[in-house]
């Protein structure tokens, strides 16, 4: 996997990070039912490498759903 977060360009990198943040906030604006207990349990019990994978996969999925997914392959 290649990770592009702006390739040294801080402005482009910030824009890539912001895509996932904005997609997450938009999803929560409607106050949908969410399984908070499942999320908290996963965070509480997972080891650090698992949390890192969770973070990356959630980030990339949110960017993909934002409609601004620029990639050269699939996860």
N, C-alpha and C positions, 0 to 999 in steps of 0.2 A: 504494500500500500504506500502510495506517496501522499504526504500531507502538505497541502498548500495553504498557508495562512498569510499569503501576501508575498512570499518569496523575498523577504527582506524589505518590502515596502510596508511601513507601519500603517499607512492609511488604508491600503488594500487589505492588510491583515485584520485590522479593526473592523472593516466592513464585513469580512467573512465571519468573524466572531459574532457581530451584531445580528447577522441573518438568523442564526439559531435563537438568539435571545428574543428577537422580535417575534419569531414564529411561536415560541413558547408562550410569550405574553398574550398574543392574539388568541391562542387556544384556550387560555384561562379567562379571558374577558367575558366569555359567555357563562362562566361559573358552572361548567359541566360536572356531573357526578364523577368523582375521582376516588380511586382506592388508595387513600392516604396511608392507611395501615400497611398495605403491601409495600408501598414506596419506602416508608420509614423502616420497616423490618428489613428490607433488602439493604438499605444504607447501613443500618445498625449492625447487621450480621456479616456483610461481605468483607472480604480481605481487600487490601489496597489494590492489587492488580485487577481484581474483578471490578472494583469501583472505577478504575481507570478505563477499562473496556466499556463499562456502562456509560460513562461520561462521553467517550468518543462516539459510540454508536448512537446515543441519544442526540448528540450535537449534529452528526452527519444526517441523521434522519430528519431532524427539524430543519436543517438547511435544505435538504431535498424537498420537503413539503412546502418550503417557502416559495418554490418556483424559481429560485435563483441558483439551482444546483449546477455548478460548472465542474465537470469531472471528465476523467479519461478512462472510466471503467465503473464497475459496480462494486459495492462493498461485499 
